[in-house]
Amino acid sequence: MSIDSIDLVERPANDTRRVWCSFCGRHDGQARVMVAGDPGSAICDCCIRIASAALLQYEGEAEYQSWLTALTPNVRVEGPAR
């Protein structure tokens, strides 16, 4: 996956009802998953995949898996059960 595969979306200034990806501008209705961060910030599943691919390429498989394993216990998923 490359950065070329993302369509950047312009966020309307007056739309406060949705959660928007801080990286690409997609809203929660355009993404399968939206991960919220600090108030007013979030990242969509597509941007997470691109960032993960970049880290994997930069760090290498072993370092990436080590980082992911260390992070996993701190990840909390909220929302409706699927």
C-alpha positions as CSV (number, residue, x, y, z in Angstrom):
1,M,0.0,0.0,0.0
2,S,1.3,3.4,-0.8
3,I,0.4,7.0,0.1
4,D,-0.9,7.3,-3.5
5,S,-3.8,5.0,-2.6
6,I,-5.3,7.6,-0.1
7,D,-7.9,10.1,-1.3
8,L,-7.5,13.1,0.9
9,V,-10.9,14.5,2.0
10,E,-11.5,18.2,2.8
11,R,-13.3,18.5,6.2
12,P,-16.2,21.0,6.1
13,A,-15.5,23.6,8.8
14,N,-19.1,23.5,10.2
15,D,-19.5,19.7,10.5
16,T,-18.9,18.8,14.2
17,R,-21.1,15.7,14.3
18,R,-18.6,13.3,12.9
19,V,-15.2,12.0,13.9
20,W,-12.6,12.9,11.3
21,C,-9.2,11.3,10.6
22,S,-6.5,13.8,11.5
23,F,-4.2,12.4,8.8
24,C,-6.4,12.0,5.6
25,G,-9.6,13.7,6.5
26,R,-12.0,10.8,6.1
27,H,-14.9,10.8,8.5
28,D,-16.2,7.9,10.6
29,G,-18.8,7.1,7.9
30,Q,-16.0,6.6,5.3
31,A,-13.8,4.4,7.5
32,R,-14.2,0.9,8.8
33,V,-12.5,1.8,12.1
34,M,-11.7,5.1,13.7
35,V,-9.3,5.2,16.6
36,A,-9.6,8.3,18.8
37,G,-6.6,10.0,20.4
38,D,-6.4,13.2,22.3
39,P,-9.6,15.3,22.2
40,G,-10.2,16.3,18.6
41,S,-7.8,13.8,17.0
42,A,-8.3,10.4,15.5
43,I,-6.8,8.1,12.9
44,C,-8.7,5.8,10.4
45,D,-7.9,2.2,9.6
46,C,-6.4,3.1,6.2
47,C,-3.9,5.5,7.7
48,I,-3.1,3.0,10.4
49,R,-2.3,0.4,7.7
50,I,-0.1,2.9,5.8
51,A,1.7,3.9,9.0
52,S,2.2,0.2,10.0
53,A,3.6,-0.6,6.5
54,A,6.0,2.3,6.8
55,L,7.2,1.2,10.3
56,L,7.6,-2.4,9.1
57,Q,9.7,-1.3,6.1
58,Y,11.7,1.1,8.3
59,E,12.2,-1.1,11.3
60,G,12.3,-4.6,9.8
61,E,10.1,-7.6,10.7
62,A,11.6,-8.5,14.0
63,E,11.7,-5.0,15.5
64,Y,8.2,-4.3,14.2
65,Q,6.8,-7.5,15.8
66,S,8.6,-6.7,19.1
67,W,7.1,-3.2,19.1
68,L,3.6,-4.5,18.2
69,T,3.7,-7.2,21.0
70,A,4.8,-4.6,23.5
71,L,2.0,-2.2,22.5
72,T,-0.9,-4.8,22.3
73,P,-1.6,-5.1,26.1
74,N,-2.3,-1.3,26.2
75,V,-4.7,-1.3,23.3
76,R,-8.4,-1.0,24.3
77,V,-11.2,-1.5,21.7
78,E,-14.5,0.2,22.4
79,G,-17.7,0.2,20.5
80,P,-20.4,-2.3,19.5
81,A,-19.5,-6.0,19.5
82,R,-19.2,-7.4,16.0
